[in-house]
Amino acid sequence: MRAAEGAAHDYSASADRPGSVPFTSAPLVLREFEKGEHQLHWLVQQETALEETLL
């Protein structure tokens, strides 16, 4: 059945799609992304402070 005809999509990982991410892990991925953004922000602050120290 085609998607336009109302077929449900299976977003779970499977052997035929080794690179796929299960839909249920989306909140985990979002948390990891937010942690990475926080760490990047902290590193940029550290870089700025170091540049100011060296100037």
PyMOL Python script that loads the backbone (N, CA, C, O; Angstrom):
from pymol import cmd

cmd.read_pdbstr("""\
ATOM      1  N   MET A   1       0.848  -1.179   0.000  1.00  0.00           N
ATOM      2  CA  MET A   1       0.000   0.000   0.000  1.00  0.00           C
ATOM      3  C   MET A   1       0.887   1.233   0.000  1.00  0.00           C
ATOM      4  O   MET A   1       1.887   1.264   0.718  1.00  0.00           O
ATOM      5  N   ARG A   2       0.564   2.214  -0.755  1.00  0.00           N
ATOM      6  CA  ARG A   2       1.353   3.439  -0.839  1.00  0.00           C
ATOM      7  C   ARG A   2       1.065   4.347   0.341  1.00  0.00           C
ATOM      8  O   ARG A   2      -0.001   4.256   0.951  1.00  0.00           O
ATOM      9  N   ALA A   3       2.017   5.235   0.672  1.00  0.00           N
ATOM     10  CA  ALA A   3       1.857   6.155   1.797  1.00  0.00           C
ATOM     11  C   ALA A   3       0.637   7.048   1.599  1.00  0.00           C
ATOM     12  O   ALA A   3      -0.071   7.351   2.560  1.00  0.00           O
ATOM     13  N   ALA A   4       0.388   7.466   0.373  1.00  0.00           N
ATOM     14  CA  ALA A   4      -0.749   8.334   0.095  1.00  0.00           C
ATOM     15  C   ALA A   4      -2.072   7.624   0.359  1.00  0.00           C
ATOM     16  O   ALA A   4      -3.111   8.264   0.528  1.00  0.00           O
ATOM     17  N   GLU A   5      -2.021   6.310   0.393  1.00  0.00           N
ATOM     18  CA  GLU A   5      -3.236   5.534   0.632  1.00  0.00           C
ATOM     19  C   GLU A   5      -3.403   5.203   2.106  1.00  0.00           C
ATOM     20  O   GLU A   5      -4.300   4.441   2.466  1.00  0.00           O
ATOM     21  N   GLY A   6      -2.558   5.758   2.965  1.00  0.00           N
ATOM     22  CA  GLY A   6      -2.716   5.570   4.398  1.00  0.00           C
ATOM     23  C   GLY A   6      -1.843   4.504   5.014  1.00  0.00           C
ATOM     24  O   GLY A   6      -2.114   4.081   6.138  1.00  0.00           O
ATOM     25  N   ALA A   7      -0.822   4.054   4.343  1.00  0.00           N
ATOM     26  CA  ALA A   7       0.068   3.036   4.910  1.00  0.00           C
ATOM     27  C   ALA A   7       0.897   3.652   6.022  1.00  0.00           C
ATOM     28  O   ALA A   7       1.346   4.793   5.911  1.00  0.00           O
ATOM     29  N   ALA A   8       1.096   2.914   7.074  1.00  0.00           N
ATOM     30  CA  ALA A   8       1.931   3.385   8.179  1.00  0.00           C
ATOM     31  C   ALA A   8       3.395   3.180   7.819  1.00  0.00           C
ATOM     32  O   ALA A   8       3.753   2.218   7.139  1.00  0.00           O
ATOM     33  N   HIS A   9       4.230   4.093   8.280  1.00  0.00           N
ATOM     34  CA  HIS A   9       5.668   3.983   8.036  1.00  0.00           C
ATOM     35  C   HIS A   9       6.318   3.336   9.242  1.00  0.00           C
ATOM     36  O   HIS A   9       5.968   3.638  10.383  1.00  0.00           O
ATOM     37  N   ASP A  10       7.251   2.458   8.992  1.00  0.00           N
ATOM     38  CA  ASP A  10       8.011   1.836  10.059  1.00  0.00           C
ATOM     39  C   ASP A  10       9.368   2.530  10.125  1.00  0.00           C
ATOM     40  O   ASP A  10      10.206   2.345   9.243  1.00  0.00           O
ATOM     41  N   TYR A  11       9.585   3.332  11.172  1.00  0.00           N
ATOM     42  CA  TYR A  11      10.820   4.087  11.299  1.00  0.00           C
ATOM     43  C   TYR A  11      11.844   3.378  12.176  1.00  0.00           C
ATOM     44  O   TYR A  11      12.873   3.966  12.506  1.00  0.00           O
ATOM     45  N   SER A  12      11.597   2.160  12.554  1.00  0.00           N
ATOM     46  CA  SER A  12      12.542   1.448  13.401  1.00  0.00           C
ATOM     47  C   SER A  12      13.748   0.977  12.582  1.00  0.00           C
ATOM     48  O   SER A  12      13.664   0.776  11.370  1.00  0.00           O
ATOM     49  N   ALA A  13      14.850   0.812  13.274  1.00  0.00           N
ATOM     50  CA  ALA A  13      16.055   0.326  12.603  1.00  0.00           C
ATOM     51  C   ALA A  13      15.868  -1.136  12.217  1.00  0.00           C
ATOM     52  O   ALA A  13      15.161  -1.889  12.887  1.00  0.00           O
ATOM     53  N   SER A  14      16.506  -1.512  11.139  1.00  0.00           N
ATOM     54  CA  SER A  14      16.429  -2.897  10.718  1.00  0.00           C
ATOM     55  C   SER A  14      17.716  -3.278  10.014  1.00  0.00           C
ATOM     56  O   SER A  14      18.532  -2.419   9.679  1.00  0.00           O
ATOM     57  N   ALA A  15      17.888  -4.560   9.795  1.00  0.00           N
ATOM     58  CA  ALA A  15      19.113  -5.051   9.165  1.00  0.00           C
ATOM     59  C   ALA A  15      19.259  -4.537   7.744  1.00  0.00           C
ATOM     60  O   ALA A  15      20.381  -4.369   7.266  1.00  0.00           O
ATOM     61  N   ASP A  16      18.146  -4.283   7.055  1.00  0.00           N
ATOM     62  CA  ASP A  16      18.244  -3.810   5.677  1.00  0.00           C
ATOM     63  C   ASP A  16      18.538  -2.310   5.615  1.00  0.00           C
ATOM     64  O   ASP A  16      18.818  -1.776   4.542  1.00  0.00           O
ATOM     65  N   ARG A  17      18.475  -1.630   6.761  1.00  0.00           N
ATOM     66  CA  ARG A  17      18.814  -0.204   6.824  1.00  0.00           C
ATOM     67  C   ARG A  17      19.765   0.013   7.993  1.00  0.00           C
ATOM     68  O   ARG A  17      19.352   0.544   9.024  1.00  0.00           O
ATOM     69  N   PRO A  18      21.023  -0.384   7.860  1.00  0.00           N
ATOM     70  CA  PRO A  18      21.940  -0.339   9.000  1.00  0.00           C
ATOM     71  C   PRO A  18      22.221   1.068   9.516  1.00  0.00           C
ATOM     72  O   PRO A  18      22.573   1.219  10.686  1.00  0.00           O
ATOM     73  N   GLY A  19      22.081   2.086   8.704  1.00  0.00           N
ATOM     74  CA  GLY A  19      22.354   3.446   9.143  1.00  0.00           C
ATOM     75  C   GLY A  19      21.159   4.153   9.720  1.00  0.00           C
ATOM     76  O   GLY A  19      21.265   5.308  10.133  1.00  0.00           O
ATOM     77  N   SER A  20      20.023   3.490   9.760  1.00  0.00           N
ATOM     78  CA  SER A  20      18.815   4.156  10.237  1.00  0.00           C
ATOM     79  C   SER A  20      18.826   4.259  11.757  1.00  0.00           C
ATOM     80  O   SER A  20      19.455   3.455  12.444  1.00  0.00           O
ATOM     81  N   VAL A  21      18.124   5.258  12.266  1.00  0.00           N
ATOM     82  CA  VAL A  21      18.019   5.493  13.700  1.00  0.00           C
ATOM     83  C   VAL A  21      16.572   5.258  14.102  1.00  0.00           C
ATOM     84  O   VAL A  21      15.663   5.824  13.495  1.00  0.00           O
ATOM     85  N   PRO A  22      16.347   4.438  15.110  1.00  0.00           N
ATOM     86  CA  PRO A  22      14.964   4.219  15.541  1.00  0.00           C
ATOM     87  C   PRO A  22      14.303   5.517  15.965  1.00  0.00           C
ATOM     88  O   PRO A  22      14.939   6.355  16.604  1.00  0.00           O
ATOM     89  N   PHE A  23      13.055   5.692  15.625  1.00  0.00           N
ATOM     90  CA  PHE A  23      12.327   6.916  15.937  1.00  0.00           C
ATOM     91  C   PHE A  23      12.291   7.157  17.436  1.00  0.00           C
ATOM     92  O   PHE A  23      12.292   8.308  17.872  1.00  0.00           O
ATOM     93  N   THR A  24      12.260   6.110  18.227  1.00  0.00           N
ATOM     94  CA  THR A  24      12.191   6.266  19.674  1.00  0.00           C
ATOM     95  C   THR A  24      13.457   6.858  20.265  1.00  0.00           C
ATOM     96  O   THR A  24      13.435   7.282  21.420  1.00  0.00           O
ATOM     97  N   SER A  25      14.556   6.908  19.533  1.00  0.00           N
ATOM     98  CA  SER A  25      15.785   7.484  20.062  1.00  0.00           C
ATOM     99  C   SER A  25      15.887   8.976  19.761  1.00  0.00           C
ATOM    100  O   SER A  25      16.893   9.594  20.109  1.00  0.00           O
ATOM    101  N   ALA A  26      14.883   9.571  19.130  1.00  0.00           N
ATOM    102  CA  ALA A  26      14.924  10.998  18.798  1.00  0.00           C
ATOM    103  C   ALA A  26      15.156  11.873  20.030  1.00  0.00           C
ATOM    104  O   ALA A  26      15.974  12.789  19.955  1.00  0.00           O
ATOM    105  N   PRO A  27      14.479  11.642  21.164  1.00  0.00           N
ATOM    106  CA  PRO A  27      14.761  12.480  22.342  1.00  0.00           C
ATOM    107  C   PRO A  27      16.202  12.347  22.821  1.00  0.00           C
ATOM    108  O   PRO A  27      16.801  13.324  23.270  1.00  0.00           O
ATOM    109  N   LEU A  28      16.759  11.144  22.727  1.00  0.00           N
ATOM    110  CA  LEU A  28      18.152  10.938  23.121  1.00  0.00           C
ATOM    111  C   LEU A  28      19.083  11.713  22.198  1.00  0.00           C
ATOM    112  O   LEU A  28      20.030  12.347  22.665  1.00  0.00           O
ATOM    113  N   VAL A  29      18.830  11.672  20.920  1.00  0.00           N
ATOM    114  CA  VAL A  29      19.653  12.399  19.954  1.00  0.00           C
ATOM    115  C   VAL A  29      19.562  13.899  20.221  1.00  0.00           C
ATOM    116  O   VAL A  29      20.570  14.602  20.154  1.00  0.00           O
ATOM    117  N   LEU A  30      18.366  14.389  20.522  1.00  0.00           N
ATOM    118  CA  LEU A  30      18.190  15.812  20.815  1.00  0.00           C
ATOM    119  C   LEU A  30      18.970  16.204  22.065  1.00  0.00           C
ATOM    120  O   LEU A  30      19.607  17.257  22.088  1.00  0.00           O
ATOM    121  N   ARG A  31      18.929  15.375  23.098  1.00  0.00           N
ATOM    122  CA  ARG A  31      19.690  15.683  24.314  1.00  0.00           C
ATOM    123  C   ARG A  31      21.188  15.718  24.029  1.00  0.00           C
ATOM    124  O   ARG A  31      21.893  16.605  24.509  1.00  0.00           O
ATOM    125  N   GLU A  32      21.668  14.763  23.256  1.00  0.00           N
ATOM    126  CA  GLU A  32      23.093  14.740  22.913  1.00  0.00           C
ATOM    127  C   GLU A  32      23.477  15.973  22.097  1.00  0.00           C
ATOM    128  O   GLU A  32      24.551  16.541  22.294  1.00  0.00           O
ATOM    129  N   PHE A  33      22.602  16.385  21.186  1.00  0.00           N
ATOM    130  CA  PHE A  33      22.851  17.583  20.384  1.00  0.00           C
ATOM    131  C   PHE A  33      22.929  18.813  21.288  1.00  0.00           C
ATOM    132  O   PHE A  33      23.820  19.648  21.130  1.00  0.00           O
ATOM    133  N   GLU A  34      21.994  18.924  22.235  1.00  0.00           N
ATOM    134  CA  GLU A  34      21.992  20.063  23.147  1.00  0.00           C
ATOM    135  C   GLU A  34      23.237  20.072  24.038  1.00  0.00           C
ATOM    136  O   GLU A  34      23.796  21.134  24.313  1.00  0.00           O
ATOM    137  N   LYS A  35      23.669  18.897  24.488  1.00  0.00           N
ATOM    138  CA  LYS A  35      24.900  18.823  25.278  1.00  0.00           C
ATOM    139  C   LYS A  35      26.092  19.282  24.439  1.00  0.00           C
ATOM    140  O   LYS A  35      26.973  19.983  24.938  1.00  0.00           O
ATOM    141  N   GLY A  36      26.119  18.888  23.174  1.00  0.00           N
ATOM    142  CA  GLY A  36      27.195  19.309  22.286  1.00  0.00           C
ATOM    143  C   GLY A  36      27.183  20.812  22.052  1.00  0.00           C
ATOM    144  O   GLY A  36      28.236  21.449  22.023  1.00  0.00           O
ATOM    145  N   GLU A  37      25.994  21.378  21.886  1.00  0.00           N
ATOM    146  CA  GLU A  37      25.893  22.836  21.720  1.00  0.00           C
ATOM    147  C   GLU A  37      26.404  23.551  22.965  1.00  0.00           C
ATOM    148  O   GLU A  37      27.119  24.547  22.861  1.00  0.00           O
ATOM    149  N   HIS A  38      26.041  23.047  24.136  1.00  0.00           N
ATOM    150  CA  HIS A  38      26.485  23.651  25.391  1.00  0.00           C
ATOM    151  C   HIS A  38      28.009  23.595  25.491  1.00  0.00           C
ATOM    152  O   HIS A  38      28.650  24.578  25.861  1.00  0.00           O
ATOM    153  N   GLN A  39      28.580  22.444  25.161  1.00  0.00           N
ATOM    154  CA  GLN A  39      30.030  22.302  25.221  1.00  0.00           C
ATOM    155  C   GLN A  39      30.707  23.225  24.213  1.00  0.00           C
ATOM    156  O   GLN A  39      31.739  23.820  24.523  1.00  0.00           O
ATOM    157  N   LEU A  40      30.147  23.353  23.017  1.00  0.00           N
ATOM    158  CA  LEU A  40      30.708  24.254  22.014  1.00  0.00           C
ATOM    159  C   LEU A  40      30.683  25.699  22.510  1.00  0.00           C
ATOM    160  O   LEU A  40      31.657  26.434  22.346  1.00  0.00           O
ATOM    161  N   HIS A  41      29.565  26.104  23.116  1.00  0.00           N
ATOM    162  CA  HIS A  41      29.453  27.467  23.653  1.00  0.00           C
ATOM    163  C   HIS A  41      30.525  27.711  24.713  1.00  0.00           C
ATOM    164  O   HIS A  41      31.166  28.762  24.728  1.00  0.00           O
ATOM    165  N   TRP A  42      30.717  26.723  25.605  1.00  0.00           N
ATOM    166  CA  TRP A  42      31.726  26.846  26.648  1.00  0.00           C
ATOM    167  C   TRP A  42      33.120  26.964  26.040  1.00  0.00           C
ATOM    168  O   TRP A  42      33.928  27.770  26.501  1.00  0.00           O
ATOM    169  N   LEU A  43      33.406  26.175  25.020  1.00  0.00           N
ATOM    170  CA  LEU A  43      34.720  26.220  24.376  1.00  0.00           C
ATOM    171  C   LEU A  43      34.969  27.557  23.683  1.00  0.00           C
ATOM    172  O   LEU A  43      36.086  28.073  23.709  1.00  0.00           O
ATOM    173  N   VAL A  44      33.941  28.111  23.072  1.00  0.00           N
ATOM    174  CA  VAL A  44      34.082  29.421  22.424  1.00  0.00           C
ATOM    175  C   VAL A  44      34.376  30.486  23.476  1.00  0.00           C
ATOM    176  O   VAL A  44      35.188  31.383  23.247  1.00  0.00           O
ATOM    177  N   GLN A  45      33.715  30.387  24.630  1.00  0.00           N
ATOM    178  CA  GLN A  45      33.998  31.332  25.715  1.00  0.00           C
ATOM    179  C   GLN A  45      35.446  31.195  26.184  1.00  0.00           C
ATOM    180  O   GLN A  45      36.122  32.194  26.428  1.00  0.00           O
ATOM    181  N   GLN A  46      35.915  29.962  26.306  1.00  0.00           N
ATOM    182  CA  GLN A  46      37.293  29.731  26.724  1.00  0.00           C
ATOM    183  C   GLN A  46      38.276  30.284  25.691  1.00  0.00           C
ATOM    184  O   GLN A  46      39.300  30.866  26.049  1.00  0.00           O
ATOM    185  N   GLU A  47      37.961  30.099  24.418  1.00  0.00           N
ATOM    186  CA  GLU A  47      38.810  30.618  23.354  1.00  0.00           C
ATOM    187  C   GLU A  47      38.878  32.144  23.420  1.00  0.00           C
ATOM    188  O   GLU A  47      39.952  32.730  23.292  1.00  0.00           O
ATOM    189  N   THR A  48      37.738  32.771  23.619  1.00  0.00           N
ATOM    190  CA  THR A  48      37.692  34.238  23.715  1.00  0.00           C
ATOM    191  C   THR A  48      38.502  34.732  24.899  1.00  0.00           C
ATOM    192  O   THR A  48      39.247  35.705  24.784  1.00  0.00           O
ATOM    193  N   ALA A  49      38.358  34.065  26.039  1.00  0.00           N
ATOM    194  CA  ALA A  49      39.115  34.474  27.239  1.00  0.00           C
ATOM    195  C   ALA A  49      40.612  34.303  27.015  1.00  0.00           C
ATOM    196  O   ALA A  49      41.400  35.148  27.440  1.00  0.00           O
ATOM    197  N   LEU A  50      41.008  33.233  26.359  1.00  0.00           N
ATOM    198  CA  LEU A  50      42.414  33.003  26.080  1.00  0.00           C
ATOM    199  C   LEU A  50      42.967  34.055  25.120  1.00  0.00           C
ATOM    200  O   LEU A  50      44.073  34.555  25.324  1.00  0.00           O
ATOM    201  N   GLU A  51      42.215  34.392  24.086  1.00  0.00           N
ATOM    202  CA  GLU A  51      42.649  35.431  23.161  1.00  0.00           C
ATOM    203  C   GLU A  51      42.839  36.762  23.865  1.00  0.00           C
ATOM    204  O   GLU A  51      43.810  37.476  23.614  1.00  0.00           O
ATOM    205  N   GLU A  52      41.897  37.094  24.756  1.00  0.00           N
ATOM    206  CA  GLU A  52      42.013  38.353  25.505  1.00  0.00           C
ATOM    207  C   GLU A  52      43.239  38.339  26.419  1.00  0.00           C
ATOM    208  O   GLU A  52      43.898  39.363  26.594  1.00  0.00           O
ATOM    209  N   THR A  53      43.536  37.197  26.989  1.00  0.00           N
ATOM    210  CA  THR A  53      44.701  37.064  27.858  1.00  0.00           C
ATOM    211  C   THR A  53      45.997  37.261  27.069  1.00  0.00           C
ATOM    212  O   THR A  53      46.939  37.892  27.549  1.00  0.00           O
ATOM    213  N   LEU A  54      46.030  36.716  25.859  1.00  0.00           N
ATOM    214  CA  LEU A  54      47.248  36.780  25.063  1.00  0.00           C
ATOM    215  C   LEU A  54      47.455  38.137  24.404  1.00  0.00           C
ATOM    216  O   LEU A  54      48.575  38.466  24.013  1.00  0.00           O
ATOM    217  N   LEU A  55      46.409  38.920  24.274  1.00  0.00           N
ATOM    218  CA  LEU A  55      46.562  40.221  23.620  1.00  0.00           C
ATOM    219  C   LEU A  55      47.055  41.285  24.548  1.00  0.00           C
ATOM    220  O   LEU A  55      47.231  42.431  24.134  1.00  0.00           O
TER     221      LEU A  55
END
""", "prot")
cmd.dss("prot")
cmd.show_as("cartoon", "prot")
cmd.util.cbc("prot")
cmd.orient("prot")
